[in-house]
């Protein structure tokens, strides 16, 4: 009778462990907490961005109109945006009459964990700078507080996120002027890496087997 009771307890522990694994899996997928985004601004920060982003880094040089598979661009409607002479040219303007469609960078697959580029905001000075409006894989959004400086001329600006980035909309900043015309080169992308979906369940199963092994030894010794 005692042996049956202990086995029942072990089965209960196994079920609890597996349920805990399911909860952990749900937490890892849901992304319930707000994303943490770190900003790297200026050429001196490029090495730090690379270290924080990990790898591999895929670079789009805009040498032709065919983009790397990890990136697609919706051009802004005011100029309109284009790719030529080895750069992406566009404008961020919050005037809805002039700019019906805003520039949008979209990342394929699971999204990007890091993005950065060389930015030239010199054309048509003075400008407003650029504000990044980020949409994450769980469809939450965030406006990055640090804007791309209006004074940037071929300077690096990038971000690293702890949650996969689905897209980045380029909005008009708050640094003066009426709009921001910009050139982008060397867009750097680090694709998001998925957490293995079975990992929490696998760990829970190992824990349950450990409980079973220890209890069997105790019962055998009794």
Secondary structure as GFF3:
##gff-version 3
##sequence-region A 1 222
A	DSSP	alpha_helix	2	30	.	.	.	ID=ss1
A	DSSP	beta_strand	37	41	.	.	.	ID=ss2
A	DSSP	three_ten_helix	43	45	.	.	.	ID=ss3
A	DSSP	alpha_helix	46	53	.	.	.	ID=ss4
A	DSSP	beta_strand	58	60	.	.	.	ID=ss5
A	DSSP	beta_strand	71	74	.	.	.	ID=ss6
A	DSSP	beta_strand	82	84	.	.	.	ID=ss7
A	DSSP	beta_strand	87	92	.	.	.	ID=ss8
A	DSSP	beta_strand	104	107	.	.	.	ID=ss9
A	DSSP	beta_strand	112	120	.	.	.	ID=ss10
A	DSSP	beta_strand	130	136	.	.	.	ID=ss11
A	DSSP	beta_strand	141	143	.	.	.	ID=ss12
A	DSSP	beta_strand	153	172	.	.	.	ID=ss13
A	DSSP	beta_strand	180	191	.	.	.	ID=ss14
A	DSSP	alpha_helix	199	221	.	.	.	ID=ss15
###
